[in-house]
């Protein structure tokens, strides 16, 4: 799983999985670049409209969740930061006291 998180292109996957992950990457990083041709590629890989909808919804949900956490300065639980595998897989940010002063301010609790 960690190899998949690092670089899915280096993992032996089906063509359908490769098409899905390429689209997930596109939607997560540059959503405005998505075109009808990308949807055609997914359909040709065997995905129907319900599966494509689910791919987009899950990708959008996690993108929103991460952007909200970053924008609000949410810190990662210290117990999770101690797991080197999780830190490496998800590139967790250092605690705020280790971040540059330009980091997003935290909301008062």
N, C-alpha and C positions, 0 to 999 in steps of 0.2 A: 504494500500500500504506500509506503514511503517513497518508493521509486516512482510510482504513479503520480504522487503529489509533486515530486521534483521535476520530472519531465516525462510526460505521457508518451511523447514521440519515440522514446527509447524502449518502450515496453511492447512485447508482442501482443497486439490487440486485433480484434476483428475490424473489418472495414467500417462496419456500423458504429463500433465504439470510437474509432478514429474520427469519423464524420461528426459524431455527437460532441466529442471533446474539442474538436476544432471550433465548432459552433459555440460551445460553452465559453471557450476562451475569447472568441470574438464578442459575444454578448456581454461578458464580464468586463472586458478591457476597452472595447470600442463599439458600444452598441449602435451608434449611428451609422456604422459601416455595414451593418447587416442588410442584405438585399434579398430579393425574391429568389435569386440564384442559389443562395445559401439554403433556403428552404427546399428548393428543388433537389439539392445534393442530399439533404436529410431524407427526403421522400425516396430518392433513388437507393439510399442505404437501407430502406425498409421501415422508416418511421412514418407513422400516420399522424394526422393532425392532433389527436389527443396526446400522443407521446411528445410531439414537438411543443405543444402547449406546456406540458409538464417540464420539459427541459428548460424552457424559457422561464417559467415561474420559479423553479428551484434556483436557477442561476440568479434571477433578479432578487429573490429573497435573500440569498447569502450576500450578494453585492450590497444590497440596502443595509443589511445587518452590520456588515463590516464598516461601511461608510458612516453609519450612525455611531458605532462604537468609537471609531477614529475621531469623528467630529465632536463627540462629547468627552473625549479624553478618557474613555473607559480603560481602566488598567486590568491586566490579566491577573487572575488569581495566582498568588505566589507559589502555590503547590503545583500548578500547571507549568510554571516557568522552570521548575526543577526537573521536569521530564525532558531530557535532551532530544529525544525523538520528536516530541511535539513541537519543541522550540524550532528545531531544524525544519520540520515539515511545513509549519505554518508561519515561519519567519516572525515569531512574536516580537513585538516591540519591547525595548527595555522599559523599566519603570520610569515614571515621569521625572524623577530626580536625576536620571541618567540621560534624559533627552535634551535636545537643544531647547533654548528658551522660546523658539518659534512654535513649539508644540501647541496643540489646541488646549484651551483651558478646560478644567474639569468643572462640571456643575456642582453646586453645593448640595449636600445631602440633607 
